[in-house]
């Protein structure tokens, strides 16, 4: 886990107003939240997606759980099909 992730987890906790509030909002235990902030635990894909939805996109799932980056699909401009 790098410094950016540590900062993002603390920012997420700040967004919800504390570790207990964060845990309740994301349906996890407070020790899990503490583990993210202290860099002892990784956030799961499911919880990262939950966090993105709970924050209306302020925190992106792929930033909270980097393993999700492989599922990002670049937006491409589609051309009309020729018939």
FENMO-V480590 format. One record per pair of residues at least 12 apart in sequence whose ideal C-beta (glycine too) atoms are under 8 Angstrom apart, sorted by the first residue. I is the first residue (numbers start at 1). GAP is how many residues later the second one is. If there is no record, write none. Layout:
BEGIN
i->{I:I}
gap->{GAP:GAP}
END
This chain:
BEGIN
i->{1:1:4:5:5:5:5:6:6:8:8:8:9:9:9:9:9:10:11:12:12:12:12:12:13:13:15:15:15:19:19:19:25:26:26:26:26:27:27:28:32:42:43:43:44:45:45:45:45:47:47:48:48:48:48:48:49:49:51:52}
gap->{38:41:59:34:58:59:61:31:33:51:55:56:24:27:28:34:55:27:48:24:39:43:47:52:20:24:40:43:44:14:15:18:29:21:24:25:28:20:23:19:15:23:21:22:21:16:20:22:23:17:18:13:14:16:17:20:12:19:13:12}
END
